[in-house]
Each structure stands twice: as C-alpha cells, then as structure tokens.
Amino acid sequence: MIKESSGYSVVLRIELPKRPGMLGKVLSVIGRAGGGMGAIDIVGFKSGSIIRDIEASAADLDTAKLITAAVRRIKEIKVLNVADRTLLIHQGGKVEIASKVPLKTRGDIAVAYTPGVARVATAIFDEPERVYELTMKKNSVAIVTDGTAVLGLGDVGPAAALPVMEGKALLFKKFAGIDAFPICLDTRDPEEIIQAVKWIAPGFGAISLEDISGPRCFEIEDRLKKELNIPVCHDDQHSTAVVVLAGLMNALKVVGKRLEDVRIVVCGLGAAGIASIRLLLASGAREIIGCDRAGILYRGRRKNMNPVKEEIAGLTNPERLEGSVGQALTGADVFIGLSEAKAVTVEDVRRMAGDAIIFALANPMPEIQPEQVESFARVTATGRPDYENQLIDILCYPGLFRGVFDCRAREINQKMLIAAADAIASCVAPEELMEQHIIPSVFNRKVPEMVARAVTEAALRTGVGTTEHTYTMFS
C-alpha cells in the first residue's frame, strides 16, 4: 500500500445539508477512495446547508482524481470547486525581489541610485575586491539549469524546471539567508552553458548547477571550476552525496558496522550516484559495487558506458562481479538507490546480509517501499517526507553555501563535503539515534548553522578560505 502524500492533495469545497452524519459520509467516501484526511474548515452557510473545505491527500494524481469523482457521486452534496493544493501554492511563483533600503525621499533615491551610486561603481573599479563589500555578490548564488534532469521528471526543459529552481531559491533564503536566483538556460550545448555561466558570474558569489543530465554535468562542472574564480557546485551530485554519507554514518552506528568493512551497492550511476561513490571512497569505504540499467559496473564493461563510468569502474567492484543489481545485493550490507521506482525486488533485498541498510532514494517513488522490507531490513530511508529518515539535499546545500560565503572560499573540495556530512550526522544526538531516526529533520535549525561552521573550518584548514575579506569605509 503506497502512502498518501500532501504533494498530491486536493481541496474540495462542498455544500452539505445540515443533517447529522453528512460530513462523516463524505469522509468515509474519501477514505474508501484511497485518500487521507487533512484540514476541514467551515467557509460559509446557506439556508439548510454548510459549505466546507476538505483537504484530502492521495498517493498519486490518479488517486486524487478518483477521490474527487467519488465525492461528486454523493447525491446529497454539491461539489462547488476542486483545487490542487500544490498548484495553488505556486500561483504567481514562490520568490520575489525585496528592497533592503528605504526609498521614502529624493535623498534616499540619490544615495541608493543616481548620482550616489556612481561613487560606489568607481570604488569597485578602483578596487575590484570591494564588489564583495558594496554589492550583493558576497551573498548571492545563481541556480543554473537546462531542465534536462529534473528530479522525478527527467528532461522537461528550462521553463518547466523554473518552479523547481524557485523552490530551491526559497529554501536558500529561508534556511541560510542566501539570495538565490533561478537561471534557466534554453540550450543543451555544454559549451553554451559554460559560456552563459561565465558571462553572468560577475554578479554572483557562487554557482549552483542543478538538474543537468549526465554525463554532460560532469564536464560542465569541471570546466567551470577551472575557468571561474568563484565556487561552483553541482547540487544533484554533491549535496545528495553529503546527505547519503551523513545518513550512512549514523545508520552504521545503529547496526554496529564500520564503513571500511561493509559492502555497498549503489544503484543508479547518474550525477548523484557517481558523486556518492566518490565521496564514500574518500571517506574510507573499500567495497562498493555500482549498478545501472546494464547491470553491475565492472572494469572492461562495454554496454552503456561513458568516460566517467569507466573511471568509476576502475575504483569499484574489486572482485569484478558481473550480473544484475539483484545479484550484486547478495551478501551486501548497504543498498543506496539513486535510480528509479521498483529497481529492486523484495527477494533481492532479502538476500542481503543481516542488519541490512536500505536507502531507497528515488523520487517520487522509491526503488522499493520501506514497508515491503521492514521485517528484515534493519534501517530504511527514502527521499520522501512521509516516511521516517528522509534523506534530502535540503539538509546540505543551505549550510554548505553559507559556510562557503562566510569564509569566501575559492572552491568546494572533498574535505568540506565530508565536514558537512559529519556536521549533519552530529545533529542527531547519541541518545536520539535509532533505526527510525538516523538523520535530523529539515526543520532542525541547528543543521545549516552546524554545516556552515564545519564547512568554514574545513575550508580554512585546506587553504581555500579566508577570514580577511572585510573592508571599512575609509580603508
């Protein structure tokens, strides 16, 4: 049975007769149609009737339609309106530009804009580093996408990717006070994307690449890191990898195993899977087996390969196993799914080692439902908010970029990513750590603060950050 999700909720505005039992009848119909109950509000009255808004959550869009149809079939009630709660929240977009200074007099305009702004432009021209002091650059990030690999949707293009980028910008601001700007590029050419980012880079303190399909995303990130003087991070790779590592650190504590001793199967060799493998190896993992649609990745494989997979093949699968992901899972301690729904079966998971750890992170539907394996998997996690142990990149990127900006780091390196993972894991106190709680909540306000501090310290230790970046008016 798939759980209901608020992401598929509908708000039904209905008119019911003022008779006992009518509301209960509606709620029973919604329940039988597969819906879960949310808020129920009275919004008006008519002679002999009550108008209510009823929020019903569903497992998917088809179930939401079934719920609506079932309610419409109740003869005694009238459906006045049906609203998709998710679409309502997105009406008009989710972010906006807000002024930080008052504009109440002509003098205010003269200082904020012309003629006063000319002095500021001249100051930056004379001392280019002052752009960090006198503009928003030191606290702004460009979220750049071409819309070719949007989570759970795939290649939807730049326009359809815009609400996703808006959501990320909203989270940057809410969780770390960072001003983020969605930049959706209408090109799939890596050279054009690289050039476009280089053209806009002077106005930003960092670049966050998002939802760009592999293997192009690796080339784009690598080139931009070399050709820009500001940090560049592909969030689908690095934030996901950090949260996976953080969750695994704590899950291994729960089951009493060590990272260097366990066999890890990573299913999905896109941006997130490759980055997770690299970070796990950098953290001490010794036995990792990667899998994709062509099965187990091994040195010398010819099917469904690219230069990045060839590199990873040389670093993983020391026994050179071949076969399916199900065969890879035989005797494995950890499954990390970054692929698609139903990628593995219950029987595949049942063949894993005792005290198995299952991270089924595909969205919106995981590789396997946690309730299917709860009787024999010790720890399970997904990317969804309606299950325990939600592993989601929100836990990483706000604090990661906050730390980068706080020390004006020139780049984001592996030591900084590992420090971020350590910080996230440490936000679950030892006395709170258990199978059902290996990762902090996204609403734990300590997380971005702890991540930012850890990232800044790692940047300073590795020589890519500085604390000497402030200016005074007369310096």
Number of C-alpha atoms within 10 A of each C-alpha: 8 12 15 20 18 19 17 21 26 27 22 23 21 22 22 20 17 15 10 8 10 14 17 10 13 19 18 13 17 24 16 11 19 20 28 20 16 14 9 15 12 12 12 11 13 11 7 10 15 18 21 21 20 22 22 27 27 27 21 20 15 10 18 23 14 16 24 20 14 15 21 17 12 13 7 11 19 16 18 13 11 15 13 16 18 14 13 12 10 13 8 9 12 15 18 10 7 6 6 6 9 9 13 8 8 9 11 14 16 13 15 16 12 11 11 14 14 13 12 18 16 11 15 17 12 10 10 11 14 20 19 19 15 15 15 15 19 21 20 22 26 25 23 23 29 28 28 20 22 22 16 13 13 14 17 13 20 22 13 15 26 18 16 19 26 21 15 22 23 20 19 23 15 12 21 20 15 22 20 24 23 22 22 20 18 14 16 17 12 17 12 14 19 16 14 15 19 15 10 12 18 14 16 21 25 29 28 22 22 29 27 25 20 18 15 13 21 18 15 23 19 13 15 20 18 12 11 17 16 20 23 24 24 25 23 24 24 26 26 26 28 33 28 26 26 27 24 26 21 23 28 20 16 20 16 9 14 13 20 13 12 18 23 25 26 26 29 22 24 22 26 23 25 24 21 25 26 19 22 23 17 13 15 12 19 19 20 22 29 25 24 19 15 14 20 24 32 24 18 11 16 11 10 11 13 11 9 16 20 16 11 19 22 14 18 21 23 14 9 15 14 17 13 17 26 21 16 28 24 17 17 22 22 27 24 25 27 27 24 19 18 14 20 21 15 14 12 16 25 18 17 24 18 14 17 23 27 27 26 29 26 23 17 18 19 23 24 23 22 20 13 13 19 12 9 17 22 17 26 25 29 27 21 19 15 12 15 19 22 24 27 22 20 21 28 27 28 26 30 29 30 24 28 30 23 18 21 26 25 21 19 22 17 16 19 27 25 23 24 33 28 21 24 29 25 19 21 19 11 12 6 12 18 16 20 16 20 31 30 24 20 18 11 13 13 16 26 27 20 20 31 29 22 25 32 29 20 24 27 17 13 12 11 18 24 17 11 8 13 10 12 7 6 4 5
